[in-house]
Amino acid sequence: MLVKFVGANASLQAYGYRFEKDKPVRVDDAKVLAKLKERKDFELLEEVKPVSRKKAEGKSEEGGTDADTGEGKAAE
């Protein structure tokens, strides 16, 4: 989970992690996350996973299937 330090200082060392103001840091330790959640100068963020872009509809790669017919490229 990502944790962002929103306190008054420019940075802070806590629980073995270095937090810079408004810069998210990945913290995977559940015990540390529980402690940081209790502190008002830290904000826990949900991680957003990047969504891969789909290729243009109707176009297929060599050996792929045609979006309209469902047939393989080799069938052409």
N, CA and C atoms as a LAMMPS dump frame, in Angstrom:
ITEM: TIMESTEP
0
ITEM: NUMBER OF ATOMS
228
ITEM: BOX BOUNDS ff ff ff
-5.0000000000000000e+02 5.0000000000000000e+02
-5.0000000000000000e+02 5.0000000000000000e+02
-5.0000000000000000e+02 5.0000000000000000e+02
ITEM: ATOMS id mol type element x y z
1 1 1 N 0.849 -1.169 0
2 1 2 C 0 0 0
3 1 3 C 0.898 1.235 0
4 2 1 N 0.428 2.285 -0.618
5 2 2 C 1.181 3.529 -0.652
6 2 3 C 0.796 4.406 0.533
7 3 1 N 1.802 5.041 1.113
8 3 2 C 1.592 5.93 2.253
9 3 3 C 2.211 7.275 1.917
10 4 1 N 1.462 8.336 2.199
11 4 2 C 1.951 9.688 1.911
12 4 3 C 2.046 10.468 3.218
13 5 1 N 3.203 11.098 3.44
14 5 2 C 3.417 11.94 4.609
15 5 3 C 2.861 13.324 4.302
16 6 1 N 1.957 13.809 5.132
17 6 2 C 1.333 15.105 4.905
18 6 3 C 1.577 16.065 6.071
19 7 1 N 2.584 15.755 6.892
20 7 2 C 2.891 16.588 8.061
21 7 3 C 3.576 17.892 7.696
22 8 1 N 4 18.618 8.711
23 8 2 C 4.585 19.948 8.535
24 8 3 C 6.046 19.901 8.07
25 9 1 N 6.776 18.847 8.404
26 9 2 C 8.197 18.752 8.035
27 9 3 C 8.367 18.424 6.555
28 10 1 N 9.564 18.676 6.032
29 10 2 C 9.87 18.344 4.641
30 10 3 C 10.018 16.832 4.466
31 11 1 N 10.505 16.152 5.494
32 11 2 C 10.64 14.696 5.458
33 11 3 C 10.677 14.156 6.873
34 12 1 N 10.532 12.826 6.972
35 12 2 C 10.482 12.185 8.281
36 12 3 C 10.944 10.74 8.136
37 13 1 N 11.742 10.288 9.1
38 13 2 C 12.175 8.889 9.168
39 13 3 C 11.309 8.222 10.231
40 14 1 N 10.567 7.156 9.831
41 14 2 C 9.712 6.466 10.792
42 14 3 C 9.572 5.001 10.421
43 15 1 N 9.69 4.11 11.4
44 15 2 C 9.485 2.672 11.235
45 15 3 C 10.364 2.071 10.127
46 16 1 N 11.541 2.625 9.942
47 16 2 C 12.461 2.107 8.943
48 16 3 C 12.227 2.63 7.53
49 17 1 N 11.337 3.581 7.37
50 17 2 C 11.045 4.17 6.066
51 17 3 C 11.335 5.664 6.113
52 18 1 N 11.731 6.207 4.98
53 18 2 C 11.931 7.651 4.872
54 18 3 C 10.781 8.218 4.055
55 19 1 N 10.056 9.149 4.656
56 19 2 C 8.903 9.757 4.014
57 19 3 C 9.215 11.213 3.69
58 20 1 N 9.026 11.587 2.44
59 20 2 C 9.14 12.977 2.033
60 20 3 C 7.734 13.53 1.889
61 21 1 N 7.563 14.801 2.216
62 21 2 C 6.234 15.414 2.194
63 21 3 C 5.57 15.239 0.83
64 22 1 N 4.337 14.737 0.85
65 22 2 C 3.482 14.554 -0.322
66 22 3 C 4.049 13.617 -1.384
67 23 1 N 5.001 12.767 -1.027
68 23 2 C 5.564 11.8 -1.974
69 23 3 C 5.213 10.392 -1.477
70 24 1 N 4.393 9.653 -2.228
71 24 2 C 3.977 8.313 -1.79
72 24 3 C 5.15 7.336 -1.676
73 25 1 N 5.095 6.505 -0.634
74 25 2 C 6.107 5.477 -0.389
75 25 3 C 5.378 4.149 -0.231
76 26 1 N 5.88 3.09 -0.875
77 26 2 C 5.256 1.771 -0.756
78 26 3 C 5.659 1.141 0.577
79 27 1 N 4.661 0.744 1.359
80 27 2 C 4.871 0.069 2.635
81 27 3 C 4.071 -1.23 2.592
82 28 1 N 4.752 -2.362 2.711
83 28 2 C 4.088 -3.663 2.638
84 28 3 C 3.923 -4.335 4.001
85 29 1 N 4.553 -3.812 5.034
86 29 2 C 4.493 -4.392 6.374
87 29 3 C 3.169 -4.007 7.041
88 30 1 N 2.32 -5.001 7.34
89 30 2 C 0.995 -4.763 7.911
90 30 3 C 1.071 -4.071 9.276
91 31 1 N 2.073 -4.412 10.086
92 31 2 C 2.21 -3.788 11.409
93 31 3 C 2.542 -2.306 11.281
94 32 1 N 3.426 -1.978 10.352
95 32 2 C 3.801 -0.582 10.127
96 32 3 C 2.599 0.185 9.578
97 33 1 N 1.868 -0.421 8.659
98 33 2 C 0.684 0.232 8.104
99 33 3 C -0.339 0.546 9.191
100 34 1 N -0.53 -0.384 10.113
101 34 2 C -1.482 -0.167 11.207
102 34 3 C -1.051 1.015 12.076
103 35 1 N 0.252 1.128 12.341
104 35 2 C 0.755 2.24 13.156
105 35 3 C 0.625 3.567 12.423
106 36 1 N 0.93 3.562 11.125
107 36 2 C 0.844 4.799 10.346
108 36 3 C -0.6 5.263 10.182
109 37 1 N -1.513 4.31 10.107
110 37 2 C -2.931 4.635 9.949
111 37 3 C -3.453 5.423 11.154
112 38 1 N -2.885 5.175 12.324
113 38 2 C -3.307 5.85 13.551
114 38 3 C -2.792 7.28 13.65
115 39 1 N -1.764 7.606 12.866
116 39 2 C -1.146 8.931 12.94
117 39 3 C -1.806 9.886 11.95
118 40 1 N -2.076 11.104 12.403
119 40 2 C -2.784 12.074 11.564
120 40 3 C -1.9 12.685 10.472
121 41 1 N -0.58 12.544 10.589
122 41 2 C 0.301 13.132 9.582
123 41 3 C 0.653 12.171 8.451
124 42 1 N -0.05 11.044 8.367
125 42 2 C 0.13 10.087 7.277
126 42 3 C -1.208 9.781 6.637
127 43 1 N -1.177 9.594 5.333
128 43 2 C -2.379 9.285 4.576
129 43 3 C -2.132 7.993 3.805
130 44 1 N -2.994 7.002 3.98
131 44 2 C -2.867 5.742 3.258
132 44 3 C -3.637 5.851 1.95
133 45 1 N -2.986 5.474 0.863
134 45 2 C -3.576 5.602 -0.466
135 45 3 C -3.824 4.237 -1.082
136 46 1 N -4.907 4.112 -1.798
137 46 2 C -5.167 2.888 -2.55
138 46 3 C -4.301 2.928 -3.796
139 47 1 N -3.686 1.812 -4.111
140 47 2 C -2.841 1.746 -5.297
141 47 3 C -3.719 1.592 -6.524
142 48 1 N -3.439 2.394 -7.529
143 48 2 C -4.156 2.306 -8.788
144 48 3 C -3.271 1.567 -9.775
145 49 1 N -3.766 0.463 -10.27
146 49 2 C -2.982 -0.324 -11.216
147 49 3 C -3.235 0.209 -12.616
148 50 1 N -2.183 0.37 -13.393
149 50 2 C -2.364 0.89 -14.744
150 50 3 C -3.174 -0.072 -15.609
151 51 1 N -4.036 0.483 -16.429
152 51 2 C -4.852 -0.311 -17.326
153 51 3 C -4.193 -0.296 -18.691
154 52 1 N -3.966 -1.476 -19.239
155 52 2 C -3.326 -1.53 -20.548
156 52 3 C -4.312 -1.06 -21.613
157 53 1 N -3.799 -0.378 -22.605
158 53 2 C -4.637 0.13 -23.682
159 53 3 C -4.923 -0.99 -24.666
160 54 1 N -6.156 -1.079 -25.095
161 54 2 C -6.525 -2.073 -26.096
162 54 3 C -6.065 -1.591 -27.46
163 55 1 N -5.769 -2.534 -28.311
164 55 2 C -5.43 -2.181 -29.685
165 55 3 C -6.709 -1.767 -30.388
166 56 1 N -6.582 -1.037 -31.46
167 56 2 C -7.747 -0.567 -32.204
168 56 3 C -8.621 -1.748 -32.606
169 57 1 N -9.933 -1.577 -32.486
170 57 2 C -10.844 -2.675 -32.807
171 57 3 C -10.775 -3.009 -34.281
172 58 1 N -10.946 -4.288 -34.605
173 58 2 C -10.963 -4.734 -35.974
174 58 3 C -9.583 -5.061 -36.519
175 59 1 N -8.539 -4.628 -35.86
176 59 2 C -7.19 -4.926 -36.319
177 59 3 C -6.691 -6.129 -35.537
178 60 1 N -6.002 -6.997 -36.221
179 60 2 C -5.453 -8.164 -35.534
180 60 3 C -3.993 -8.32 -35.899
181 61 1 N -3.256 -8.957 -35.013
182 61 2 C -1.844 -9.221 -35.253
183 61 3 C -1.701 -10.533 -36
184 62 1 N -0.551 -10.759 -36.558
185 62 2 C -0.258 -12.011 -37.249
186 62 3 C -0.512 -13.183 -36.308
187 63 1 N -1.328 -14.129 -36.754
188 63 2 C -1.608 -15.308 -35.943
189 63 3 C -2.717 -15.085 -34.935
190 64 1 N -3.232 -13.867 -34.819
191 64 2 C -4.306 -13.576 -33.869
192 64 3 C -5.654 -13.869 -34.497
193 65 1 N -6.721 -13.496 -33.831
194 65 2 C -8.05 -13.714 -34.389
195 65 3 C -8.601 -12.401 -34.901
196 66 1 N -9.44 -12.495 -35.911
197 66 2 C -10.091 -11.324 -36.474
198 66 3 C -11.263 -10.987 -35.559
199 67 1 N -11.387 -9.763 -35.137
200 67 2 C -12.408 -9.363 -34.176
201 67 3 C -13.815 -9.554 -34.73
202 68 1 N -13.994 -9.424 -36.055
203 68 2 C -15.326 -9.524 -36.636
204 68 3 C -15.779 -10.96 -36.834
205 69 1 N -14.904 -11.829 -37.292
206 69 2 C -15.316 -13.196 -37.635
207 69 3 C -14.905 -14.234 -36.607
208 70 1 N -13.909 -13.915 -35.765
209 70 2 C -13.428 -14.872 -34.788
210 70 3 C -12.485 -15.897 -35.407
211 71 1 N -12.203 -15.756 -36.716
212 71 2 C -11.307 -16.689 -37.379
213 71 3 C -9.867 -16.23 -37.235
214 72 1 N -8.976 -17.183 -37.29
215 72 2 C -7.548 -16.863 -37.219
216 72 3 C -7.053 -16.24 -38.511
217 73 1 N -5.961 -15.549 -38.431
218 73 2 C -5.352 -14.883 -39.576
219 73 3 C -4.976 -15.896 -40.652
220 74 1 N -4.603 -17.093 -40.26
221 74 2 C -4.199 -18.123 -41.203
222 74 3 C -5.363 -18.59 -42.074
223 75 1 N -6.603 -18.37 -41.625
224 75 2 C -7.778 -18.828 -42.374
225 75 3 C -8.036 -17.945 -43.583
226 76 1 N -7.418 -16.78 -43.666
227 76 2 C -7.65 -15.87 -44.778
228 76 3 C -7.033 -16.337 -45.999
